[in-house]
């Protein structure tokens, strides 16, 4: 991991904004993609020298006012603004997710969360921690994920499975999109100073190479918390699933629920679960 992620994020955001998007002429002989430092500095009301220090990591403690001005000038989304604030905290030696009130890894799944899972049967639902470890799941999830190898091993991990198990690319026809989402979630949710996160990132860097590192270095990527996922199941055949993510922030966990996106998938999941047709009904996305 870079020791200047705040500066890298600012530079990448600057380079992703075209002059036309902020009302500036494109001009000629532009060697820099997106905005020049001088242009962003003028828009944000800061000096070029100060912006240079931020991007180069020589100043890691900008004020809230400066952050807001830069975010406004760059047109950052709410998620991007949260990422900017988080990277500022980490650059200053703190981590908003590693404080006295933050949950420790391995804290387990609360009985009430397990009770929620029980009531979700036969829908495939899983509890994940912020690094993608599988902590608990429904029987429906075991029947969905078990045959593709996702639950193999003593402590299954979605990222490790996706990047190191050849079966994952068969199971997920849209593998690239799934990989984008999982790595973006790791970047946005995991405390990056956690030794376990470092170990997992180092492991995947060695085993998966650029497929992981290119995504992990993309500070601007945003994970989808809802959406459609395709799956090629060895027993149920092709599946089209909607997924919804429910946060359990006190524990650093999330519940991911998969629901059939069409009638064919609903029928296939019913057969997989050994239930009468109609136990699971297709969910229609709002247009």
Secondary structure by P-SEA (a helix, b strand, c coil): ccccaaaaaaaaaaaaccccccccccccccccccccaaaaaaaacccaaaaaaaaacccccccaaaaaaaaaaacccaaaaaaaaaaaaaaaccccccccccccccccccaaaaaaaaaacccbbbbbccccccccccaaaaaacccccccccccccaaaaacccccccccccaaaaaaaaaaaaaacccccccaaaaaaaaaaaaacccccccccccccbbbbcbbbbbbbcccccbbbbbbbbbbcccccbbbbbbbbccaaaaaaaaaaaccccccbbbbbccc
